[in-house]
Amino acid sequence: MKYITAIAVGTVAVLSLSACQVSTSTSTTTVPGSARTVNNAAAVPPQEALTKAIKQLDSTAYNFSIKQGVMTGGGRVDSAAGTGAFGIGGDVDLGLGDGAKTRVSVAYTIVAPEFWIKADFGDTINQHYGMNPTAWMHVDNSKITGAQIPLDASGKLDTGITELLSDVADVKRTDKTHYAGTIDVTGAEGIMAPTDAAAKKAGAKTLPFTATVDEQNRLTVFTIDGASVDENLAMELTFTSYGSIEKVTAPAGAIEAPDSVYELIG
């Protein structure tokens, strides 16, 4: 997701949190395909074929993992059902002036139009905002003024993944299932978007990428090689278990989010 702004005592700490940390299904179940299924991508222009593979993420279920800079995470999404559970975590400098790194994580569970958040920003910020890092908190959508949440304006699931990957250019097919080209991530506004600081750097509009699809033209790996521009622009997403994921349900024992939490999510 796009980055959450946390206000520590006397300090504004901008946290690079592009998705959220949750336990993800490790199922290796795959969807049986017909023996006659053939990847016809070679008959379609490369950019059209890859764009179609990306857009399929908006209409199916899948597991995914993500690496972004020092952050790692992933989760599962069922686009048709409007549900998802995903997150990210890592060791970051919260800008508290001591140079120390803190283990932080953010997790979301979505059963649209409702969602829950679980966050751990380290003892200082947790105490300042009155957050229990082990508790799921139900979010009241009517109290949200910002846009960095896993729902669109109409309350539908919006992971931000397809938006992040959509602006590809100069796409070339290197073989039957592999693509390469450039990607502009500066226009992404969803929860998977990079920080504003990273997006404004020279070169962020033409980052090299590689992508892999399976025999049914479903995206399996998308790698953005942006480390030379900013560490937060180095991303790798993998997609598995299409059509066969663990069901996402509302977390048991959730509490209502305290008012202070809305400062973090907008």
Secondary structure as UniProt FT lines:
FT   STRAND          5..8
FT   TURN            9..10
FT   STRAND          11..14
FT   TURN            35..36
FT   HELIX           41..43
FT   HELIX           46..55
FT   HELIX           56..58
FT   STRAND          61..68
FT   TURN            69..70
FT   STRAND          71..78
FT   TURN            79..82
FT   STRAND          83..93
FT   STRAND          101..111
FT   TURN            112..113
FT   STRAND          114..120
FT   HELIX           123..129
FT   TURN            133..134
FT   STRAND          137..138
FT   HELIX           141..143
FT   TURN            153..154
FT   HELIX           161..165
FT   STRAND          168..175
FT   TURN            176..177
FT   STRAND          178..183
FT   TURN            186..187
FT   TURN            191..192
FT   HELIX           196..199
FT   TURN            202..205
FT   STRAND          207..213
FT   TURN            215..216
FT   STRAND          219..225
FT   TURN            227..229
FT   HELIX           231..233
FT   STRAND          234..240
FT   TURN            242..243
FT   TURN            252..253
FT   STRAND          255..256
FT   HELIX           259..261
FT   HELIX           262..265
//
